[in-house]
Amino acid sequence: MPEATIQMPTAADAAWMARALQLAIHGLYTTGVNPRVGCVLVKDNQLIGEGWHERAGEAHAEVMALRDAERRGHDVKGATAYVTLEPCAHHGKTPPCAEALINAGISRVVAAMADPNPLVAGKGFALLQAAGIAVAAPLMAAEAEALNVGFVKRMRLGLPWVRLKMAGSLDGRSALANGQSQWITGPEARADGHRFRARAQAIITGVGTVVADDPQLTVRGVDAPTGQTGQPLPRIAPLRVVVDSQLRTPTSANILRGGGLIATASVDPIKTAALQAAGAEIVVLPSVDGRVDLDALLRHLAQRGTNEVHVEAGAQLSGSFIKADLVDELLLYMAPTLLGSDARGWFDGLNLMTLDQKVLLQFQDVRMVGPDLRIIARAVK
């Protein structure tokens, strides 16, 4: 029997896929290790059910949509399912979604993109087609991948998506020479930054920031999302990570309250025991010139299921991430103020010697957030 051909979606499919993508956004703060996925069920050009994946370990978007159709009293046999990611075909914490669609009698599946997870990667499409279900893809793949940049990168490269946040003045200064920095940008920019924290699974800072500022690095002011049945869903708190090559983190540091991970290149039993007693998890990683290997740290986080990393650190560590070509996206907040040449720069650790070493970026989004300017730029690789 010849292999079934994946069809091309039609122009009429786009509106339904756009709705599925809107649903997927509901999982921005709650899916954790899993991708954010939405699903819409359509029959006779009428929406009969919809759903999104809410939390890892719980029902996927397709199953949520099938349950919604049942609650509405609709028969899903012969319906088309629009889903923002290829239905899974493997048994994980939940049964395969492809099988659920088959058993429900769905006749056609339109997917935004194939699943980059090697456990799926076309197997979901094949399972559907073997059951006689027509499959059409891709449709609005760029939008679907943008919603899951971290999951896609982790599946393809074994690394999380790294978003580096900096805030400061229009002349690229993050603090005065004496270290004073609160607050250069306004409350709207700070609130916006917390929303980006909330979508990450890990927040990284350096020990210098911990010693100087003693930050909490928690998510504040971001409302808990609402689940499909109206129940509040607790946000997944990002893992707080300190890059601390020599274990200088104070045992009284705020970042250790509720647990935090210290990535170090030092093997010091006494310091390790004291920090562990204070609630820290210690991970010893390879070193580069006595400093934690940042690539090794990111790979360690990826192995833990981290899709997106949010870096909020000082100029040295931020520059080191950029110099090592580990930053995917810059999140910059610029206040309409000047701090002058004596103030601290954003990326002092970059230390470029020639223009040939310049870091190329591409603007993705530029907008006002309160009185401040927010720039999102991605590295050109």
C-alpha positions as a LaTeX table, in Angstrom:
\begin{tabular}{lrrr}
\hline
Residue & $x$ (\AA) & $y$ (\AA) & $z$ (\AA) \\
\hline
Met1 & 0.00 & 0.00 & 0.00 \\
Pro2 & 1.55 & 3.35 & $-1.03$ \\
Glu3 & 2.28 & 5.90 & 1.66 \\
Ala4 & $-0.53$ & 8.44 & 2.08 \\
Thr5 & 0.16 & 12.00 & 0.99 \\
Ile6 & $-0.22$ & 14.92 & 3.37 \\
Gln7 & $-2.61$ & 17.40 & 1.78 \\
Met8 & $-2.23$ & 21.13 & 1.48 \\
Pro9 & $-4.60$ & 23.14 & 3.68 \\
Thr10 & $-7.18$ & 25.34 & 1.98 \\
Ala11 & $-7.82$ & 29.05 & 2.35 \\
Ala12 & $-10.96$ & 28.24 & 4.34 \\
Asp13 & $-8.86$ & 26.45 & 6.98 \\
Ala14 & $-6.94$ & 29.56 & 8.03 \\
Ala15 & $-9.64$ & 31.15 & 10.21 \\
Trp16 & $-10.11$ & 27.96 & 12.23 \\
Met17 & $-6.38$ & 27.55 & 12.72 \\
Ala18 & $-6.15$ & 31.15 & 13.88 \\
Arg19 & $-8.73$ & 30.31 & 16.54 \\
Ala20 & $-6.72$ & 27.24 & 17.60 \\
Leu21 & $-3.63$ & 29.43 & 18.00 \\
Gln22 & $-5.59$ & 31.86 & 20.16 \\
Leu23 & $-6.55$ & 28.96 & 22.41 \\
Ala24 & $-2.97$ & 27.71 & 22.65 \\
Ile25 & $-1.89$ & 31.05 & 24.13 \\
His26 & $-3.95$ & 30.23 & 27.25 \\
Gly27 & $-1.24$ & 27.73 & 28.19 \\
Leu28 & 1.58 & 30.29 & 28.05 \\
Tyr29 & 2.27 & 30.19 & 31.80 \\
Thr30 & 1.15 & 26.70 & 32.71 \\
Thr31 & 2.28 & 23.97 & 30.29 \\
Gly32 & 5.85 & 23.88 & 31.60 \\
Val33 & 7.85 & 21.18 & 29.86 \\
Asn34 & 5.10 & 20.60 & 27.30 \\
Pro35 & 4.30 & 22.71 & 24.21 \\
Arg36 & 1.41 & 25.17 & 24.15 \\
Val37 & $-1.24$ & 23.65 & 21.90 \\
Gly38 & $-4.80$ & 24.55 & 20.91 \\
Cys39 & $-7.44$ & 22.54 & 19.05 \\
Val40 & $-10.75$ & 23.38 & 17.35 \\
Leu41 & $-13.33$ & 20.87 & 16.12 \\
Val42 & $-15.46$ & 21.92 & 13.15 \\
Lys43 & $-18.41$ & 20.14 & 11.51 \\
Asp44 & $-20.58$ & 21.50 & 8.70 \\
Asn45 & $-18.57$ & 24.73 & 8.99 \\
Gln46 & $-19.67$ & 25.15 & 12.63 \\
Leu47 & $-17.43$ & 25.08 & 15.69 \\
Ile48 & $-18.55$ & 22.16 & 17.85 \\
Gly49 & $-15.72$ & 21.94 & 20.37 \\
Glu50 & $-12.44$ & 23.57 & 21.36 \\
Gly51 & $-9.69$ & 23.17 & 23.91 \\
Trp52 & $-6.10$ & 23.80 & 24.86 \\
His53 & $-3.40$ & 22.00 & 26.79 \\
Glu54 & $-3.37$ & 23.39 & 30.31 \\
Arg55 & $-0.74$ & 21.52 & 32.31 \\
Ala56 & 1.90 & 18.84 & 31.78 \\
Gly57 & 0.58 & 15.43 & 32.75 \\
Glu58 & $-3.01$ & 16.40 & 32.04 \\
Ala59 & $-5.20$ & 16.12 & 28.94 \\
His60 & $-3.81$ & 17.48 & 25.69 \\
Ala61 & $-5.64$ & 19.99 & 23.52 \\
Glu62 & $-7.30$ & 17.40 & 21.29 \\
Val63 & $-8.80$ & 15.53 & 24.24 \\
Met64 & $-9.95$ & 18.80 & 25.82 \\
Ala65 & $-11.70$ & 19.73 & 22.56 \\
Leu66 & $-13.40$ & 16.33 & 22.36 \\
Arg67 & $-14.62$ & 16.71 & 25.94 \\
Asp68 & $-15.89$ & 20.19 & 25.15 \\
Ala69 & $-17.85$ & 18.90 & 22.15 \\
Glu70 & $-19.38$ & 16.22 & 24.36 \\
Arg71 & $-20.40$ & 18.82 & 26.95 \\
Arg72 & $-22.05$ & 20.82 & 24.18 \\
Gly73 & $-23.94$ & 17.73 & 23.01 \\
His74 & $-22.29$ & 17.49 & 19.59 \\
Asp75 & $-21.46$ & 14.36 & 17.62 \\
Val76 & $-17.84$ & 14.66 & 16.46 \\
Lys77 & $-17.96$ & 11.87 & 13.85 \\
Gly78 & $-16.93$ & 13.26 & 10.49 \\
Ala79 & $-15.60$ & 16.50 & 11.99 \\
Thr80 & $-12.33$ & 18.25 & 11.15 \\
Ala81 & $-9.81$ & 18.86 & 13.91 \\
Tyr82 & $-7.59$ & 21.94 & 13.66 \\
Val83 & $-4.59$ & 21.55 & 15.94 \\
Thr84 & $-1.54$ & 23.77 & 16.32 \\
Leu85 & 0.89 & 20.83 & 16.59 \\
Glu86 & 0.93 & 17.33 & 15.11 \\
Pro87 & $-1.11$ & 15.02 & 17.39 \\
Cys88 & 1.17 & 12.86 & 19.52 \\
Ala89 & 1.49 & 9.15 & 18.74 \\
His90 & 3.28 & 7.87 & 21.84 \\
His91 & 2.28 & 6.95 & 25.36 \\
Gly92 & 3.71 & 9.47 & 27.83 \\
Lys93 & 1.88 & 10.75 & 30.89 \\
Thr94 & $-1.26$ & 10.67 & 28.72 \\
Pro95 & $-2.43$ & 8.34 & 25.91 \\
Pro96 & $-1.72$ & 9.29 & 22.26 \\
Cys97 & $-3.92$ & 12.09 & 20.95 \\
Ala98 & $-3.86$ & 10.57 & 17.46 \\
Glu99 & $-5.63$ & 7.51 & 18.84 \\
Ala100 & $-8.19$ & 9.68 & 20.61 \\
Leu101 & $-9.04$ & 11.41 & 17.34 \\
Ile102 & $-9.26$ & 8.08 & 15.53 \\
Asn103 & $-11.54$ & 6.56 & 18.16 \\
Ala104 & $-13.76$ & 9.63 & 18.11 \\
Gly105 & $-14.38$ & 9.30 & 14.36 \\
Ile106 & $-12.65$ & 12.49 & 13.21 \\
Ser107 & $-12.41$ & 12.46 & 9.41 \\
Arg108 & $-9.79$ & 15.17 & 8.77 \\
Val109 & $-6.94$ & 16.74 & 10.75 \\
Val110 & $-5.32$ & 20.07 & 9.84 \\
Ala111 & $-2.07$ & 20.73 & 11.73 \\
Ala112 & $-0.09$ & 23.94 & 11.93 \\
Met113 & 3.24 & 22.09 & 12.01 \\
Ala114 & 4.88 & 18.72 & 12.52 \\
Asp115 & 6.03 & 17.88 & 16.05 \\
Pro116 & 9.84 & 18.18 & 16.34 \\
Asn117 & 9.81 & 15.69 & 19.24 \\
Pro118 & 11.60 & 12.56 & 17.94 \\
Leu119 & 8.96 & 10.45 & 19.69 \\
Val120 & 6.37 & 11.95 & 17.34 \\
Ala121 & 8.03 & 13.56 & 14.27 \\
Gly122 & 5.56 & 12.37 & 11.62 \\
Lys123 & 4.37 & 9.30 & 13.50 \\
Gly124 & 1.17 & 11.07 & 14.52 \\
Phe125 & 0.37 & 11.93 & 10.91 \\
Ala126 & 1.13 & 8.37 & 9.82 \\
Leu127 & $-1.12$ & 6.89 & 12.49 \\
Leu128 & $-4.00$ & 9.12 & 11.45 \\
Gln129 & $-3.54$ & 8.34 & 7.78 \\
Ala130 & $-3.35$ & 4.59 & 8.44 \\
Ala131 & $-6.80$ & 4.92 & 10.02 \\
Gly132 & $-8.16$ & 6.64 & 6.89 \\
Ile133 & $-8.10$ & 10.19 & 8.26 \\
Ala134 & $-7.08$ & 12.91 & 5.80 \\
Val135 & $-4.18$ & 15.03 & 7.04 \\
Ala136 & $-3.36$ & 18.56 & 5.87 \\
Ala137 & $-0.26$ & 20.51 & 6.93 \\
Pro138 & 1.45 & 22.90 & 7.44 \\
Leu139 & $-0.73$ & 25.92 & 8.10 \\
Met140 & 0.42 & 29.04 & 9.99 \\
Ala141 & 3.53 & 27.13 & 11.03 \\
Ala142 & 5.52 & 30.28 & 11.78 \\
Glu143 & 2.90 & 31.45 & 14.27 \\
Ala144 & 2.74 & 28.03 & 15.89 \\
Glu145 & 6.52 & 27.79 & 16.21 \\
Ala146 & 6.73 & 31.32 & 17.63 \\
Leu147 & 4.46 & 30.21 & 20.46 \\
Asn148 & 6.75 & 27.28 & 21.22 \\
Val149 & 10.21 & 28.57 & 20.34 \\
Gly150 & 11.73 & 26.91 & 23.41 \\
Phe151 & 10.11 & 23.53 & 22.94 \\
Val152 & 11.09 & 23.46 & 19.27 \\
Lys153 & 14.69 & 24.42 & 19.98 \\
Arg154 & 15.00 & 21.91 & 22.82 \\
Met155 & 13.69 & 19.10 & 20.64 \\
Arg156 & 15.96 & 19.99 & 17.73 \\
Leu157 & 19.18 & 21.08 & 19.44 \\
Gly158 & 18.99 & 19.95 & 23.07 \\
Leu159 & 19.12 & 23.58 & 24.25 \\
Pro160 & 16.48 & 25.93 & 25.64 \\
Trp161 & 15.50 & 29.25 & 24.09 \\
Val162 & 17.49 & 31.99 & 25.83 \\
Arg163 & 15.86 & 35.37 & 26.30 \\
Leu164 & 18.14 & 37.99 & 27.85 \\
Lys165 & 16.46 & 40.96 & 29.52 \\
Met166 & 18.09 & 44.31 & 30.23 \\
Ala167 & 16.59 & 47.58 & 31.39 \\
Gly168 & 18.14 & 51.01 & 31.56 \\
Ser169 & 18.61 & 54.37 & 29.96 \\
Leu170 & 18.46 & 55.50 & 26.36 \\
Asp171 & 22.26 & 55.53 & 26.26 \\
Gly172 & 22.45 & 51.87 & 27.24 \\
Arg173 & 23.27 & 52.25 & 30.93 \\
Ser174 & 21.83 & 49.95 & 33.57 \\
Ala175 & 23.04 & 51.64 & 36.77 \\
Leu176 & 25.01 & 54.58 & 38.08 \\
Ala177 & 28.68 & 54.11 & 38.86 \\
Asn178 & 27.78 & 53.66 & 42.54 \\
Gly179 & 25.43 & 50.80 & 41.64 \\
Gln180 & 22.13 & 52.66 & 42.08 \\
Ser181 & 19.59 & 51.33 & 39.57 \\
Gln182 & 16.11 & 51.30 & 41.14 \\
Trp183 & 14.18 & 52.41 & 39.27 \\
Ile184 & 15.30 & 53.60 & 35.84 \\
Thr185 & 12.34 & 52.24 & 33.90 \\
Gly186 & 8.72 & 52.70 & 34.92 \\
Pro187 & 6.19 & 50.36 & 36.57 \\
Glu188 & 4.62 & 49.38 & 33.26 \\
Ala189 & 7.94 & 48.11 & 31.93 \\
Arg190 & 8.62 & 46.22 & 35.15 \\
Ala191 & 5.19 & 44.58 & 35.00 \\
Asp192 & 5.79 & 43.62 & 31.37 \\
Gly193 & 9.11 & 42.07 & 32.34 \\
His194 & 7.36 & 39.90 & 34.92 \\
Arg195 & 5.09 & 38.51 & 32.21 \\
Phe196 & 8.16 & 37.38 & 30.31 \\
Arg197 & 9.53 & 35.85 & 33.50 \\
Ala198 & 6.26 & 33.96 & 33.92 \\
Arg199 & 6.49 & 32.23 & 30.54 \\
Ala200 & 10.00 & 30.90 & 31.24 \\
Gln201 & 10.81 & 27.69 & 33.09 \\
Ala202 & 14.07 & 29.03 & 34.49 \\
Ile203 & 15.43 & 32.47 & 35.44 \\
Ile204 & 19.21 & 32.86 & 35.48 \\
Thr205 & 21.24 & 35.50 & 37.27 \\
Gly206 & 24.84 & 35.81 & 38.43 \\
Val207 & 26.28 & 35.69 & 41.90 \\
Gly208 & 27.39 & 39.30 & 41.57 \\
Thr209 & 23.77 & 40.39 & 41.25 \\
Val210 & 22.80 & 38.19 & 44.21 \\
Val211 & 25.52 & 39.69 & 46.43 \\
Ala212 & 24.86 & 43.28 & 45.36 \\
Asp213 & 21.05 & 43.36 & 45.11 \\
Asp214 & 19.74 & 40.19 & 46.84 \\
Pro215 & 16.86 & 39.82 & 44.34 \\
Gln216 & 13.93 & 37.44 & 44.79 \\
Leu217 & 13.63 & 36.68 & 41.04 \\
Thr218 & 10.05 & 35.57 & 41.53 \\
Val219 & 7.07 & 36.32 & 39.27 \\
Arg220 & 4.87 & 39.03 & 40.74 \\
Gly221 & 1.78 & 40.84 & 39.52 \\
Val222 & 0.87 & 38.22 & 36.89 \\
Asp223 & $-2.61$ & 36.87 & 37.41 \\
Ala224 & $-3.16$ & 33.11 & 37.55 \\
Pro225 & $-4.72$ & 31.98 & 34.26 \\
Thr226 & $-8.17$ & 30.44 & 34.05 \\
Gly227 & $-8.65$ & 26.86 & 32.87 \\
Gln228 & $-11.12$ & 25.75 & 30.25 \\
Thr229 & $-13.81$ & 24.92 & 32.79 \\
Gly230 & $-13.36$ & 28.24 & 34.59 \\
Gln231 & $-11.10$ & 27.01 & 37.39 \\
Pro232 & $-7.97$ & 29.01 & 38.27 \\
Leu233 & $-4.73$ & 27.36 & 37.23 \\
Pro234 & $-1.64$ & 27.92 & 39.36 \\
Arg235 & 1.29 & 29.25 & 37.39 \\
Ile236 & 4.40 & 27.10 & 37.33 \\
Ala237 & 7.07 & 29.04 & 39.23 \\
Pro238 & 10.29 & 29.26 & 37.19 \\
Leu239 & 13.38 & 27.60 & 38.60 \\
Arg240 & 15.71 & 30.29 & 39.95 \\
Val241 & 19.33 & 29.70 & 38.93 \\
Val242 & 22.49 & 31.42 & 40.15 \\
Val243 & 25.70 & 31.15 & 38.14 \\
Asp244 & 28.22 & 31.03 & 40.99 \\
Ser245 & 31.56 & 29.58 & 39.98 \\
Gln246 & 33.14 & 29.79 & 43.46 \\
Leu247 & 30.05 & 29.34 & 45.69 \\
Arg248 & 29.90 & 32.92 & 46.95 \\
Thr249 & 26.11 & 32.97 & 47.34 \\
Pro250 & 25.15 & 33.95 & 50.91 \\
Thr251 & 23.09 & 31.34 & 52.74 \\
Ser252 & 20.67 & 34.15 & 53.62 \\
Ala253 & 20.02 & 35.10 & 49.97 \\
Asn254 & 16.40 & 35.71 & 49.03 \\
Ile255 & 16.82 & 33.55 & 45.95 \\
Leu256 & 17.21 & 30.46 & 48.16 \\
Arg257 & 13.84 & 30.94 & 49.84 \\
Gly258 & 11.64 & 28.23 & 48.44 \\
Gly259 & 14.60 & 26.59 & 46.75 \\
Gly260 & 16.98 & 27.60 & 44.02 \\
Leu261 & 19.68 & 26.04 & 41.88 \\
Ile262 & 23.31 & 27.12 & 42.13 \\
Ala263 & 25.44 & 26.23 & 39.12 \\
Thr264 & 29.09 & 26.12 & 40.13 \\
Ala265 & 32.51 & 24.98 & 39.01 \\
Ser266 & 33.68 & 24.61 & 42.61 \\
Val267 & 33.87 & 21.44 & 44.67 \\
Asp268 & 33.80 & 22.74 & 48.24 \\
Pro269 & 32.07 & 20.34 & 50.65 \\
Ile270 & 31.72 & 22.87 & 53.47 \\
Lys271 & 30.16 & 25.64 & 51.33 \\
Thr272 & 28.04 & 23.08 & 49.49 \\
Ala273 & 26.62 & 21.64 & 52.71 \\
Ala274 & 25.81 & 25.13 & 54.07 \\
Leu275 & 24.01 & 26.19 & 50.90 \\
Gln276 & 22.11 & 22.91 & 50.68 \\
Ala277 & 20.98 & 23.38 & 54.28 \\
Ala278 & 19.68 & 26.82 & 53.23 \\
Gly279 & 17.56 & 25.21 & 50.51 \\
Ala280 & 19.85 & 25.31 & 47.48 \\
Glu281 & 20.34 & 22.59 & 44.92 \\
Ile282 & 23.99 & 22.49 & 43.87 \\
Val283 & 25.03 & 21.40 & 40.38 \\
Val284 & 28.74 & 21.17 & 39.61 \\
Leu285 & 29.40 & 21.81 & 35.93 \\
Pro286 & 32.51 & 21.96 & 33.74 \\
Ser287 & 34.47 & 25.18 & 33.85 \\
Val288 & 35.95 & 27.46 & 31.22 \\
Asp289 & 38.84 & 29.48 & 32.62 \\
Gly290 & 37.53 & 28.82 & 36.11 \\
Arg291 & 33.98 & 29.91 & 35.29 \\
Val292 & 30.86 & 27.83 & 34.79 \\
Asp293 & 30.52 & 26.57 & 31.23 \\
Leu294 & 27.30 & 28.33 & 30.19 \\
Asp295 & 26.61 & 25.91 & 27.34 \\
Ala296 & 26.83 & 23.02 & 29.82 \\
Leu297 & 24.42 & 24.85 & 32.13 \\
Leu298 & 21.87 & 25.33 & 29.36 \\
Arg299 & 22.13 & 21.69 & 28.33 \\
His300 & 21.61 & 20.66 & 31.94 \\
Leu301 & 18.46 & 22.80 & 32.10 \\
Ala302 & 17.22 & 21.37 & 28.80 \\
Gln303 & 17.59 & 17.86 & 30.18 \\
Arg304 & 15.34 & 18.93 & 33.03 \\
Gly305 & 12.66 & 19.93 & 30.53 \\
Thr306 & 13.39 & 23.66 & 30.41 \\
Asn307 & 12.08 & 25.18 & 27.19 \\
Glu308 & 12.62 & 28.89 & 27.81 \\
Val309 & 15.31 & 30.55 & 29.92 \\
His310 & 15.02 & 34.15 & 31.08 \\
Val311 & 18.38 & 35.76 & 31.88 \\
Glu312 & 18.38 & 38.78 & 34.22 \\
Ala313 & 21.98 & 39.39 & 35.15 \\
Gly314 & 24.68 & 42.02 & 35.34 \\
Ala315 & 26.79 & 43.29 & 32.49 \\
Gln316 & 29.54 & 40.66 & 32.84 \\
Leu317 & 27.35 & 37.56 & 32.76 \\
Ser318 & 25.02 & 39.05 & 30.14 \\
Gly319 & 28.00 & 39.84 & 27.94 \\
Ser320 & 29.38 & 36.34 & 28.46 \\
Phe321 & 26.11 & 34.78 & 27.27 \\
Ile322 & 26.19 & 36.93 & 24.14 \\
Lys323 & 29.88 & 36.36 & 23.48 \\
Ala324 & 29.33 & 32.59 & 23.71 \\
Asp325 & 26.57 & 32.92 & 21.07 \\
Leu326 & 24.00 & 31.47 & 23.47 \\
Val327 & 21.39 & 34.25 & 23.34 \\
Asp328 & 18.44 & 33.84 & 21.00 \\
Glu329 & 16.49 & 36.95 & 21.92 \\
Leu330 & 17.14 & 40.29 & 23.60 \\
Leu331 & 14.38 & 41.93 & 25.63 \\
Leu332 & 15.39 & 45.55 & 26.16 \\
Tyr333 & 13.53 & 48.26 & 28.09 \\
Met334 & 14.84 & 51.77 & 27.52 \\
Ala335 & 13.76 & 54.72 & 29.65 \\
Pro336 & 13.71 & 58.22 & 28.10 \\
Thr337 & 16.66 & 59.31 & 30.20 \\
Leu338 & 20.45 & 59.58 & 29.95 \\
Leu339 & 22.85 & 58.39 & 32.65 \\
Gly340 & 26.17 & 59.33 & 31.07 \\
Ser341 & 29.47 & 57.63 & 30.32 \\
Asp342 & 30.41 & 56.98 & 33.96 \\
Ala343 & 27.34 & 54.79 & 34.48 \\
Arg344 & 27.47 & 51.02 & 34.04 \\
Gly345 & 26.87 & 49.66 & 30.57 \\
Trp346 & 24.58 & 46.79 & 29.61 \\
Phe347 & 27.12 & 44.39 & 28.15 \\
Asp348 & 30.50 & 45.23 & 29.64 \\
Gly349 & 31.47 & 41.57 & 29.50 \\
Leu350 & 31.26 & 41.47 & 25.71 \\
Asn351 & 34.64 & 43.18 & 25.16 \\
Leu352 & 34.79 & 43.20 & 21.36 \\
Met353 & 38.06 & 44.28 & 19.74 \\
Thr354 & 37.08 & 44.70 & 16.08 \\
Leu355 & 33.93 & 45.49 & 14.12 \\
Asp356 & 34.11 & 42.05 & 12.56 \\
Gln357 & 33.11 & 40.69 & 15.97 \\
Lys358 & 29.92 & 42.73 & 16.19 \\
Val359 & 26.77 & 40.85 & 17.14 \\
Leu360 & 24.13 & 41.00 & 14.43 \\
Leu361 & 20.52 & 41.36 & 15.52 \\
Gln362 & 17.15 & 41.64 & 13.82 \\
Phe363 & 14.34 & 43.69 & 15.33 \\
Gln364 & 11.21 & 41.65 & 15.99 \\
Asp365 & 9.07 & 44.14 & 17.87 \\
Val366 & 9.45 & 47.76 & 18.96 \\
Arg367 & 6.76 & 49.43 & 21.04 \\
Met368 & 6.03 & 51.78 & 23.91 \\
Val369 & 5.35 & 50.26 & 27.32 \\
Gly370 & 4.19 & 53.12 & 29.47 \\
Pro371 & 6.76 & 55.92 & 29.00 \\
Asp372 & 9.51 & 53.43 & 28.09 \\
Leu373 & 10.56 & 51.77 & 24.85 \\
Arg374 & 10.57 & 47.97 & 24.59 \\
Ile375 & 12.70 & 46.36 & 21.93 \\
Ile376 & 12.68 & 42.66 & 21.13 \\
Ala377 & 15.55 & 41.66 & 18.86 \\
Arg378 & 16.77 & 38.24 & 17.83 \\
Ala379 & 20.28 & 37.11 & 17.08 \\
Val380 & 21.07 & 36.52 & 13.42 \\
Lys381 & 22.58 & 33.03 & 13.25 \\
\hline
\end{tabular}
